[in-house]
Amino acid sequence: MRKILIVGAGQAGLQLALGLQRHDYDVTLMSNRTADEIRGGRVMSTQCMFDTALQHERDLEINFWESQATKIRKLGVCVAAPDHSRAIDWLGELDGYAQSVDQRLKMAGWMETFAQRGGQLVIHGAAVSDLDFFARNYDLVLVAAGKGELVSMFERDAERSPYKTPQRALAVAYVNGLGPRPEHPEMEDAYCNMVPGVGELFVTPTLTTTGRADLLFWEGIPGGPLDAFQGIKDPQEHLAKTLELMEEYLPWEYARSTKVELTDAGGTLAGRYAPTVRKPVGRLPGGGAVLGVADVVVANDPITAQGSNSASKCAASYLDSILERGDGDFDAEWMQGAFDRYWDIARHATKWTNAMLAPPPEHVLRIIGAAGEAQAVADRFANGFDNPADFEEWFFEPEKAEAYLSRVS
């Protein structure tokens, strides 16, 4: 039986561990926190997962919360005018619904399932020296912990990483009490609200440890008015700042938020990081090689909601590569090949995300405007969140955009 060590208990690490278990691999999973510590801790993400990623969970029969989480069937885009009215406002329909499940709930549940199914769960904050010792006892070591010392083993890929600094200041609050949009009172949709030159607010229904809730997620251009959460430690102060900025820049969202309350004391998070692609093979002091997973090697800004989706797709791709390897060595050449296979999927999400971080060119403004007039454009844009590869056909190049818009107008 082949022995595999996975360091990191997030979406990718746990999904891969549970997938390998189904195929009778001897899997050890290292986490720096217990399931109870994760469940009772601070929120970790702003996950919204689309159909392809959700299907990977269904395939492994670990979609434990699918019947409980809100089925998000439409994605809305609003653009604020200079007078803070809505210059653009439309909804695109998804071919398959999306869902958001608080990672505190999901990761804790998956960790417990992994242990119940006979997996070896080690609660230990791993350092590079630890991996150097452990690696000798395993056929393959995968690093799925996207923060801390372990990431330093993986070299930044400058050709694939156009940004050296954070492009957004991030701040999320999990809340109860958000009212419906008056124009769509029966719907529970996700919205991206754009404030040109300032940033974005995403509003997404989610399932958290206390039940159904909503995410209020600001992405502010660094140094701008939304970059206002540094130094805020108190959750109530964080929520107050969130609402203050909504009232000023997005009054239509503020109007339905006047009665919101935090879901729990751990329901806020703020930070920033530079979007980065890293080379996938890390070298240990003793000469051994380890393979980077998901955010360790491809960390995109959350502006396009690709984080959890990419992690799920990475886990599914690596699982296929491992199974196909059979009894062969998991050497550095194989590791590079496994990553290349995943990168063929991930590169589309990375290209699209990096493009959305930049000021939009004229043809992209035309696309966003046209989606308000042609439902086909709105639907295609919305479904690009599930399949970013489609944007290659009509979004990035002005000529392709114009040709597409002329066909659907």
Wavefront OBJ file of the C-alpha trace (Angstrom):
o trace
v 0.000 0.000 0.000
v 1.443 3.352 -1.045
v 1.973 5.858 1.762
v 1.142 9.512 1.170
v 1.526 12.494 3.492
v -0.610 15.605 2.978
v 0.263 18.709 4.982
v -2.651 21.100 5.273
v -6.338 20.471 5.949
v -8.084 22.918 3.643
v -10.332 22.324 0.639
v -7.616 20.739 -1.514
v -5.746 18.794 1.165
v -8.835 17.226 2.675
v -10.572 16.543 -0.632
v -7.437 14.810 -1.912
v -6.995 12.857 1.316
v -10.577 11.616 1.232
v -10.250 10.752 -2.454
v -7.087 8.722 -1.889
v -8.764 6.931 0.999
v -11.465 5.686 -1.378
v -8.714 4.041 -3.417
v -7.071 2.367 -0.426
v -3.984 4.548 -0.129
v -2.370 4.825 3.295
v -2.870 8.552 3.912
v -1.563 10.708 6.737
v -2.979 14.216 7.063
v -1.249 16.925 9.089
v -3.189 19.904 10.418
v -2.105 22.629 12.807
v -5.585 22.635 14.393
v -8.127 20.082 15.567
v -11.586 19.874 14.041
v -13.076 21.521 17.136
v -10.537 24.346 16.969
v -11.407 24.962 13.324
v -15.142 24.822 13.945
v -14.919 27.243 16.858
v -12.348 29.572 15.297
v -12.389 32.554 12.973
v -13.753 32.382 9.429
v -11.109 31.493 6.859
v -12.519 32.381 3.458
v -15.300 33.739 1.257
v -15.896 30.541 -0.636
v -18.516 30.275 -3.371
v -18.244 27.017 -5.288
v -19.657 26.410 -8.738
v -20.980 23.309 -10.445
v -17.719 21.703 -11.605
v -16.122 21.970 -8.160
v -19.319 20.830 -6.439
v -19.389 17.809 -8.751
v -15.920 16.786 -7.581
v -17.349 16.642 -4.044
v -20.371 14.680 -5.230
v -18.097 12.216 -6.999
v -16.372 11.483 -3.682
v -19.679 11.461 -1.780
v -18.475 14.188 0.573
v -21.103 16.789 -0.359
v -22.563 16.524 3.137
v -24.086 20.023 3.228
v -25.529 20.248 -0.282
v -29.133 19.810 0.846
v -28.746 22.474 3.550
v -26.847 25.226 1.711
v -28.652 27.813 -0.403
v -28.723 26.965 -4.089
v -27.421 30.071 -5.832
v -28.967 30.010 -9.284
v -28.111 33.527 -10.481
v -25.186 35.930 -10.247
v -25.782 39.659 -10.369
v -23.470 42.478 -11.389
v -24.110 46.085 -10.366
v -21.952 49.070 -11.232
v -22.230 52.247 -9.168
v -22.566 55.584 -10.944
v -20.716 58.682 -9.654
v -23.881 59.738 -7.783
v -23.989 56.248 -6.122
v -27.037 55.125 -8.052
v -26.965 51.895 -10.086
v -25.628 52.592 -13.556
v -25.702 48.872 -14.471
v -27.716 46.113 -12.816
v -28.267 42.637 -14.244
v -28.560 38.945 -13.323
v -26.973 36.043 -15.179
v -28.423 32.559 -14.802
v -26.105 29.660 -13.958
v -26.390 26.368 -15.832
v -25.774 24.569 -12.535
v -26.278 26.152 -9.126
v -23.477 27.401 -6.895
v -23.204 27.037 -3.117
v -21.201 28.472 -0.245
v -20.392 26.472 2.889
v -18.303 28.075 5.640
v -14.955 26.309 5.650
v -15.083 26.055 9.435
v -18.077 23.766 9.014
v -16.785 21.851 6.009
v -13.141 21.362 7.009
v -14.027 20.265 10.544
v -16.578 17.787 9.204
v -14.203 16.418 6.580
v -11.400 16.023 9.135
v -13.674 13.978 11.375
v -14.802 11.868 8.401
v -11.193 11.241 7.368
v -10.343 9.996 10.862
v -13.520 7.902 11.121
v -12.610 6.189 7.840
v -9.272 5.117 9.244
v -7.002 7.933 8.112
v -4.128 8.967 10.312
v -4.675 12.546 11.461
v -1.689 14.317 13.012
v -2.276 17.622 14.795
v 1.030 19.387 14.414
v 2.220 22.661 12.937
v 4.765 21.348 10.446
v 8.029 23.142 9.675
v 10.433 22.393 6.832
v 12.641 20.424 9.230
v 9.660 18.226 10.156
v 8.967 17.423 6.527
v 12.631 16.614 5.972
v 12.280 13.953 8.651
v 8.841 12.634 7.658
v 9.480 12.523 3.914
v 11.762 9.513 4.257
v 8.803 7.424 5.402
v 6.399 8.275 2.583
v 6.168 7.606 -1.145
v 4.825 11.109 -1.739
v 4.566 14.311 0.302
v 2.123 17.038 -0.729
v 2.098 20.519 0.799
v -1.379 22.025 0.867
v -0.798 24.615 3.598
v -0.830 27.914 1.714
v 0.653 30.098 4.449
v 3.704 30.118 6.674
v 7.197 28.735 6.420
v 6.407 25.828 4.112
v 5.470 28.118 1.225
v 9.042 29.418 1.181
v 10.139 26.089 -0.333
v 8.357 26.964 -3.565
v 9.979 29.523 -5.860
v 7.856 32.334 -7.286
v 7.215 31.913 -11.008
v 7.853 35.451 -12.233
v 6.587 34.789 -15.761
v 3.184 33.732 -14.448
v 2.964 36.287 -11.602
v 2.467 39.810 -12.997
v 1.750 41.346 -9.583
v 4.364 41.684 -6.842
v 2.086 43.399 -4.315
v -1.515 42.895 -3.134
v -4.065 44.321 -5.546
v -6.969 44.410 -3.090
v -7.485 44.927 0.640
v -9.883 42.197 1.769
v -12.535 42.368 4.488
v -15.432 39.976 5.069
v -18.262 39.816 7.594
v -20.625 36.849 8.048
v -24.054 38.238 8.982
v -27.623 37.333 9.801
v -30.582 39.595 9.120
v -29.837 40.711 5.555
v -33.068 41.603 3.805
v -34.004 40.615 0.229
v -33.578 42.903 -2.712
v -36.977 44.545 -3.244
v -36.873 43.825 -6.981
v -36.154 40.104 -6.380
v -37.685 39.316 -2.969
v -38.107 35.606 -3.725
v -34.548 35.009 -4.920
v -31.334 34.254 -3.051
v -28.705 35.323 -5.528
v -25.054 36.359 -5.269
v -24.081 39.880 -6.307
v -20.902 41.617 -7.350
v -21.174 45.363 -6.798
v -18.480 47.398 -8.539
v -17.451 50.892 -7.506
v -15.136 52.091 -10.314
v -11.743 53.191 -9.063
v -12.615 52.173 -5.489
v -13.291 48.422 -5.314
v -16.004 45.796 -5.087
v -18.542 44.402 -2.622
v -19.670 40.800 -2.951
v -22.870 39.666 -1.264
v -23.328 35.896 -1.107
v -25.688 33.576 0.803
v -23.783 30.970 2.785
v -24.202 28.148 5.276
v -22.216 28.676 8.457
v -21.861 26.985 11.824
v -25.031 28.701 13.061
v -27.109 28.069 9.943
v -28.019 30.143 6.907
v -26.225 33.512 6.662
v -24.797 36.014 4.167
v -21.286 37.222 3.348
v -20.521 40.926 3.009
v -17.121 40.985 1.366
v -15.260 44.176 0.477
v -12.343 44.154 -1.966
v -10.753 47.588 -1.806
v -8.033 49.042 -4.009
v -5.016 49.484 -1.678
v -4.671 53.017 -0.405
v -8.250 53.880 -1.352
v -11.303 54.523 0.823
v -12.146 50.812 1.181
v -8.671 50.074 2.525
v -9.980 50.859 5.987
v -9.777 47.650 8.013
v -6.128 47.525 9.010
v -5.810 47.663 12.763
v -9.468 46.826 13.412
v -9.520 43.913 15.848
v -13.003 44.187 17.325
v -15.603 42.268 15.247
v -18.343 44.816 15.949
v -16.098 47.644 14.805
v -15.338 45.642 11.656
v -19.068 45.260 10.941
v -19.711 48.943 11.625
v -17.004 49.929 9.125
v -18.438 47.488 6.570
v -21.873 49.098 6.857
v -20.497 52.637 6.884
v -18.779 52.023 3.545
v -21.880 50.358 2.122
v -24.003 53.363 3.073
v -21.604 55.719 1.311
v -20.842 53.767 -1.861
v -23.656 51.220 -2.332
v -26.828 52.623 -0.745
v -29.037 49.964 -2.359
v -27.119 47.240 -0.539
v -27.004 49.231 2.674
v -30.785 49.634 2.599
v -31.251 45.895 3.143
v -28.431 45.648 5.675
v -29.587 47.988 8.423
v -30.636 45.116 10.715
v -27.726 42.747 10.181
v -25.760 41.211 13.036
v -22.614 39.089 13.005
v -23.237 35.361 12.988
v -20.650 34.848 15.737
v -17.586 36.416 17.312
v -15.347 34.749 14.729
v -17.385 35.978 11.770
v -14.972 38.626 10.444
v -11.659 38.503 8.610
v -9.393 41.082 6.965
v -6.079 40.876 5.140
v -4.323 41.026 1.786
v -1.866 39.041 -0.286
v -0.172 39.299 -3.647
v -1.557 36.939 -6.306
v 1.270 34.501 -7.001
v 2.047 31.425 -9.064
v 4.915 29.330 -7.709
v 6.954 26.499 -9.137
v 5.421 23.235 -7.968
v 8.397 21.224 -6.717
v 9.843 22.160 -3.346
v 13.222 20.867 -2.190
v 13.875 19.731 1.363
v 17.234 20.265 3.103
v 17.915 16.526 2.837
v 17.372 16.567 -0.917
v 13.844 15.168 -1.028
v 11.122 16.678 -3.230
v 7.597 17.696 -2.223
v 4.682 18.763 -4.418
v 2.788 22.008 -3.815
v -1.007 21.928 -3.877
v -3.649 24.555 -4.728
v -2.935 27.951 -3.081
v 0.643 26.939 -2.384
v 1.366 27.027 -6.118
v -1.513 29.076 -7.596
v -2.866 31.777 -5.293
v -5.351 34.059 -7.060
v -7.067 37.100 -5.605
v -10.638 36.209 -4.556
v -12.179 38.851 -6.855
v -13.414 36.095 -9.191
v -14.314 33.581 -6.455
v -11.889 31.022 -7.848
v -10.052 30.009 -4.647
v -12.124 27.066 -3.435
v -13.025 26.128 -6.987
v -9.395 25.987 -8.055
v -8.506 24.037 -4.903
v -11.169 21.461 -5.681
v -10.041 21.196 -9.302
v -6.416 20.838 -8.186
v -7.307 18.022 -5.785
v -9.276 16.221 -8.502
v -6.465 16.622 -11.046
v -3.767 15.442 -8.615
v -5.914 12.478 -7.610
v -6.120 11.377 -11.240
v -2.355 11.821 -11.684
v -1.584 9.795 -8.557
v -3.936 6.971 -9.514
v -2.529 6.818 -13.029
v 1.037 6.617 -11.677
v 0.331 3.229 -10.160
v 3.529 1.840 -8.629
v 5.817 4.314 -10.378
v 8.042 6.730 -8.493
v 6.631 10.092 -7.467
v 9.821 11.843 -8.512
v 10.345 15.510 -9.360
v 9.636 14.901 -13.034
v 6.295 13.307 -12.198
v 5.493 16.185 -9.808
v 6.117 18.739 -12.540
v 3.915 16.769 -14.901
v 1.104 16.548 -12.353
v 1.245 20.307 -11.872
v 1.370 20.969 -15.621
v -1.820 18.958 -15.995
v -3.496 21.069 -13.300
v -2.061 24.330 -14.693
v -3.799 23.612 -17.990
v -7.023 24.138 -15.996
v -5.818 26.777 -13.542
v -4.206 29.103 -16.087
v -7.607 30.262 -17.308
v -8.751 31.245 -13.823
v -5.448 33.013 -13.192
v -5.587 34.963 -16.454
v -9.182 36.030 -15.868
v -8.593 36.975 -12.230
v -5.540 39.061 -13.033
v -7.483 40.811 -15.778
v -10.344 41.645 -13.407
v -7.907 43.230 -10.947
v -6.803 45.785 -13.537
v -8.840 48.804 -14.700
v -11.231 47.411 -17.323
v -10.456 48.209 -20.961
v -13.150 49.673 -23.180
v -14.289 46.367 -24.665
v -14.822 44.856 -21.192
v -16.943 47.853 -20.219
v -18.977 47.195 -23.352
v -19.433 43.560 -22.352
v -20.645 44.471 -18.863
v -23.003 47.055 -20.283
v -24.282 44.725 -23.012
v -25.148 42.085 -20.400
v -27.831 44.439 -19.126
v -29.466 44.429 -22.560
v -28.851 40.869 -23.762
v -29.585 37.989 -21.378
v -27.291 35.682 -23.344
v -24.307 37.895 -22.482
v -25.248 38.004 -18.788
v -25.646 34.234 -18.671
v -22.347 33.590 -20.435
v -20.480 35.921 -18.088
v -22.060 34.260 -15.037
v -21.151 30.766 -16.238
v -17.565 31.855 -16.767
v -17.176 31.641 -12.982
v -17.577 27.882 -13.349
v -15.593 27.573 -16.580
v -13.089 30.438 -16.912
v -11.636 28.820 -20.053
v -14.660 30.129 -21.952
v -13.456 33.712 -21.505
v -10.646 32.941 -23.961
v -13.252 32.835 -26.714
v -14.814 36.256 -26.228
v -13.578 38.311 -23.273
v -9.871 39.160 -23.410
v -9.381 40.409 -26.944
v -11.345 43.412 -28.309
v -11.843 41.783 -31.717
v -13.353 38.615 -30.245
v -15.541 40.654 -27.881
v -16.867 42.827 -30.687
v -17.553 39.819 -32.883
v -19.472 38.083 -30.090
v -21.502 41.152 -29.124
v -22.432 41.768 -32.737
v -23.795 38.219 -32.986
v -25.983 38.458 -29.887
v -27.176 42.081 -30.236
l 1 2 3 4 5 6 7 8 9 10 11 12 13 14 15 16 17 18 19 20 21 22 23 24 25 26 27 28 29 30 31 32 33 34 35 36 37 38 39 40 41 42 43 44 45 46 47 48 49 50 51 52 53 54 55 56 57 58 59 60 61 62 63 64 65 66 67 68 69 70 71 72 73 74 75 76 77 78 79 80 81 82 83 84 85 86 87 88 89 90 91 92 93 94 95 96 97 98 99 100 101 102 103 104 105 106 107 108 109 110 111 112 113 114 115 116 117 118 119 120 121 122 123 124 125 126 127 128 129 130 131 132 133 134 135 136 137 138 139 140 141 142 143 144 145 146 147 148 149 150 151 152 153 154 155 156 157 158 159 160 161 162 163 164 165 166 167 168 169 170 171 172 173 174 175 176 177 178 179 180 181 182 183 184 185 186 187 188 189 190 191 192 193 194 195 196 197 198 199 200 201 202 203 204 205 206 207 208 209 210 211 212 213 214 215 216 217 218 219 220 221 222 223 224 225 226 227 228 229 230 231 232 233 234 235 236 237 238 239 240 241 242 243 244 245 246 247 248 249 250 251 252 253 254 255 256 257 258 259 260 261 262 263 264 265 266 267 268 269 270 271 272 273 274 275 276 277 278 279 280 281 282 283 284 285 286 287 288 289 290 291 292 293 294 295 296 297 298 299 300 301 302 303 304 305 306 307 308 309 310 311 312 313 314 315 316 317 318 319 320 321 322 323 324 325 326 327 328 329 330 331 332 333 334 335 336 337 338 339 340 341 342 343 344 345 346 347 348 349 350 351 352 353 354 355 356 357 358 359 360 361 362 363 364 365 366 367 368 369 370 371 372 373 374 375 376 377 378 379 380 381 382 383 384 385 386 387 388 389 390 391 392 393 394 395 396 397 398 399 400 401 402 403 404 405 406 407 408 409
